[in-house]
Amino acid sequence: MGKVIAIAFVTNQILTSGFTYVAQQIDATLPHETIWMFSCVTCGLVTLWLQSDARRAFGFARENGYIKPADDTKQNVQVAQDCPKRWLVILHMELNPGVSGVD
């Protein structure tokens, strides 16, 4: 979850800075509450987006055989090196350790 928070924080800072710059060019008296609200909503949406994108990438990888058992038991799995969005698949597995992906 630390990875998700770090990515959301960095993305939020970039988007909020851009929003603040553009919004203050339009209205110099923009209340700070508006910027704060934008920042909170953006952080929440980025967090949800990242988790749902990781879930979709994991489903795609499982359906297309990019996830294979590492040994005889289905406890440990390997994600193929050529898997598209491999880091998202690994992120999903880290966020949901009970998911083996091999059924």
Contact map, one row per residue, 1 for C-alpha under 8 A:
1111100000000000000000000000000000000000000000000000000000000000000000000000000000000000000000100000000
1111110000000000000000000000000000000000000000000000000000000000000000000000000000000000000000000000000
1111111000000000000000000000000000000000000000000000000000000000000000000000000000000000000000000000000
1111111100000000000000000000000000000000000000100110000000000000000000000000000000000000000000000000000
1111111110000000000000000000000000000000000000100000000000000000000000000000000000000000000000000000000
0111111111000000000000000000000000000000000000000000000000000000000000000000000000000000000000000000000
0011111111100000000000000000000000000000000000000000000000000000000000000000000000000000000000000000000
0001111111110000000000000000000000000000001001100000000000000000000000000000000000000000000000000000000
0000111111111000000000000000000000000000001000000000000000000000000000000000000000000000000000000000000
0000011111111100000000000000000000000000000000000000000000000000000000000000000000000000000000000000000
0000001111111110000000000000000000000000001001000000000000000000000000000000000000000000000000000000000
0000000111111111000000000000000000000010011001000000000000000000000000000000000000000000000000000000000
0000000011111111100000000000000000000010000000000000000000000000000000000000000000000000000000000000000
0000000001111111110000000000000000000000000000000000000000000000000000000000000000000000000000000000000
0000000000111111111000000000000000000000010000000000000000000000000000000000000000000000000000000000000
0000000000011111111100000000000000100110010000000000000000000000000000000000000000000000000000000000000
0000000000001111111110000000000000000000000000000000000000000000000000000000000000000000000000000000000
0000000000000111111111000000000000000000000000000000000000000000000000000000000000000000000000000000000
0000000000000011111111100000000000100000000000000000000000000000000000000000000000000000000000000000000
0000000000000001111111110000000000100000000000000000000000000000000000000000000000000000000000000000000
0000000000000000111111111000000000000000000000000000000000000000000000000000000000000000000000000000000
0000000000000000011111111100000000000000000000000000000000000000000000000000000000000000000000000000000
0000000000000000001111111111010000000000000000000000000000000000000000000000000000000000000000000000000
0000000000000000000111111111110000000000000000000000000000000000000000000000000000000000000000000000000
0000000000000000000011111111000000000000000000000000000000000000000000000000000000000000000000000000000
0000000000000000000001111111000000000000000000000000000000000000000000000000000000000000000000000000000
0000000000000000000000111111110000000000000000000000000000000000000000000000000000000000000000000000000
0000000000000000000000111111110000000000000000000000000000000000000000000000000000000000000000000000000
0000000000000000000000010011111000000000000000000000000000000000000000000000000000000000000000000000000
0000000000000000000000110011111101000000000000000000000000000000000000000000000000000000000000000000000
0000000000000000000000000000111111100000000000000000000000000000000000000000000000000000000000000000000
0000000000000000000000000000011111110000000000000000000000000000000000000000000000000000000000000000000
0000000000000000000000000000001111111000000000000000000000000000000000000000000000000000000000000000000
0000000000000000000000000000011111111100000000000000000000000000000000000000000000000000000000000000000
0000000000000001001100000000001111111110000000000000000000000000000000000000000000000000000000000000000
0000000000000000000000000000000111111111000000000000000000000000000000000000000000000000000000000000000
0000000000000000000000000000000011111111100000000000000000000000000000000000000000000000000000000000000
0000000000000001000000000000000001111111110000000000000000000000000000000000000000000000000000000000000
0000000000011001000000000000000000111111111000000000000000000000000000000000000000000000000000000000000
0000000000000000000000000000000000011111111100000000000000000000000000000000000000000000000000000000000
0000000000000000000000000000000000001111111110000000000000000000000000000000000000000000000000000000000
0000000000010011000000000000000000000111111111000000000000000000000000000000000000000000000000000000000
0000000110110000000000000000000000000011111111100000000000000000000000000000000000000000000000000000000
0000000000000000000000000000000000000001111111110000000000000000000000000000000000000000000000000000000
0000000000000000000000000000000000000000111111111000000000000000000000000000000000000000000000000000000
0000000100110000000000000000000000000000011111111100000000000000000000000000000000000000000000000000000
0001100100000000000000000000000000000000001111111110000000000000000000000000000000000000000000000000000
0000000000000000000000000000000000000000000111111111000000000000000000000000000000000000000000000000000
0000000000000000000000000000000000000000000011111111100000000000000000000000000000000000000000000000000
0001000000000000000000000000000000000000000001111111110000000000000000000000000000000000000000000000000
0001000000000000000000000000000000000000000000111111111000000000000000000000000000000000000100000000000
0000000000000000000000000000000000000000000000011111111100000000000000000000000000000000000000000000000
0000000000000000000000000000000000000000000000001111111110000000000000000000000000000001000000000000000
0000000000000000000000000000000000000000000000000111111111000000000000000000000000000001101100000000000
0000000000000000000000000000000000000000000000000011111111100000000000000000000000000001100100000000000
0000000000000000000000000000000000000000000000000001111111110000000000000000000000000000000000000000000
0000000000000000000000000000000000000000000000000000111111111000000000000000000000011101100000000000000
0000000000000000000000000000000000000000000000000000011111111100000000000000000000000001110110000000100
0000000000000000000000000000000000000000000000000000001111111110000000000000000000000000000000000000000
0000000000000000000000000000000000000000000000000000000111111111000000000000000000000000000000000000000
0000000000000000000000000000000000000000000000000000000011111111111000000000000000110000100000000000000
0000000000000000000000000000000000000000000000000000000001111111111000000000000000000000000000000000110
0000000000000000000000000000000000000000000000000000000000111111110000000000000000000000000000000000000
0000000000000000000000000000000000000000000000000000000000011111110000000000000000000000000000000000000
0000000000000000000000000000000000000000000000000000000000001111111100000000000000000000000000000000000
0000000000000000000000000000000000000000000000000000000000001111111100000000001101100000000000000000000
0000000000000000000000000000000000000000000000000000000000001100111110000000111100000000000000000000110
0000000000000000000000000000000000000000000000000000000000000000111111000000111100000000000000000000010
0000000000000000000000000000000000000000000000000000000000000000001111111111110000000000000000000000010
0000000000000000000000000000000000000000000000000000000000000000000111111101110000000000000000000000000
0000000000000000000000000000000000000000000000000000000000000000000011111101100000000000000000000000000
0000000000000000000000000000000000000000000000000000000000000000000011111100000000000000000000000000000
0000000000000000000000000000000000000000000000000000000000000000000011111111000000000000000000000000000
0000000000000000000000000000000000000000000000000000000000000000000011111111100000000000000000000001010
0000000000000000000000000000000000000000000000000000000000000000000010001111100000000000000000000001000
0000000000000000000000000000000000000000000000000000000000000000000011101111110000000000000000000001000
0000000000000000000000000000000000000000000000000000000000000000001111100111111000000000000000000001110
0000000000000000000000000000000000000000000000000000000000000000001111000001111100000000000000000000000
0000000000000000000000000000000000000000000000000000000000000000011100000000111110100100110000000000000
0000000000000000000000000000000000000000000000000000000000000000011100000000011111100100000000000000000
0000000000000000000000000000000000000000000000000000000000000000000000000000001111100100000000000000000
0000000000000000000000000000000000000000000000000000000000000000010000000000000111110100000000000000000
0000000000000000000000000000000000000000000000000000000000001000010000000000001111111100000000000000000
0000000000000000000000000000000000000000000000000000000010001000000000000000000001111100000000000000000
0000000000000000000000000000000000000000000000000000000010000000000000000000000000111111100000000000000
0000000000000000000000000000000000000000000000000000000010000000000000000000001111111111110000000000000
0000000000000000000000000000000000000000000000000000000000000000000000000000000000001111111000000000000
0000000000000000000000000000000000000000000000000000111011000000000000000000000000001111111100000000000
0000000000000000000000000000000000000000000000000000011011001000000000000000001000001111111110000000000
0000000000000000000000000000000000000000000000000000000001000000000000000000001000000111111111000000000
0000000000000000000000000000000000000000000000000000010000000000000000000000000000000011111111100000000
0000000000000000000000000000000000000000000000000010011001000000000000000000000000000001111111110000000
0000000000000000000000000000000000000000000000000000000001000000000000000000000000000000111111111111000
0000000000000000000000000000000000000000000000000000000000000000000000000000000000000000011111111000000
1000000000000000000000000000000000000000000000000000000000000000000000000000000000000000001111111000000
0000000000000000000000000000000000000000000000000000000000000000000000000000000000000000000111111110000
0000000000000000000000000000000000000000000000000000000000000000000000000000000000000000000011111111000
0000000000000000000000000000000000000000000000000000000000000000000000000000000000000000000010011111000
0000000000000000000000000000000000000000000000000000000000000000000000000000000000000000000010011111100
0000000000000000000000000000000000000000000000000000000000000000000000000111100000000000000010001111111
0000000000000000000000000000000000000000000000000000000001000100001000000000100000000000000000000011111
0000000000000000000000000000000000000000000000000000000000000100001110000100100000000000000000000001111
0000000000000000000000000000000000000000000000000000000000000000000000000000000000000000000000000001111
